[in-house]
C-alpha cells in the first residue's frame, strides 16, 4: 500500500474511534450509566438498612411493652396516672 493510503486509513480509524467515544451513544454515555447504576445501588443499600430498622421497630412495638411505654412517653408525652411530671426550664 502506498503511504497516503495507510495514513488515510489511520486517520479514518482514529476519527471513527473518537466519534464512537464521544458521541451521545458512546463511551461517555456508558460512563454516565455506570455512575447512575452506582448511585442506584447506594440508594438501594440505604433503603435496605432503613427497612431493617423499621422491621426491628415494628417487632418491638408488637412484643415489648417497655418499648411501647417509652415511645408513648418520649414521642407522645403520655404519663401514667400515678406519675408526676416535672419540667425544667431551658
QUIGI-V558920 format. One record per residue. PHI is phi in whole degrees, 0 to 359 (none if undefined). Layout:
PHI
PHI
This chain:
none
282
299
294
292
296
296
298
297
297
295
296
296
297
296
297
297
298
298
296
289
247
278
294
255
255
300
298
296
297
296
297
296
296
297
296
298
299
297
293
298
296
297
299
298
297
293
295
296
297
298
297
299
293
296
296
296
298
300
296
294
274
235
247
294
295
295
300
296
297
297
299
285
288
263
247
72
278
223
285
301
267
265
248
261
242
259
251
291
268
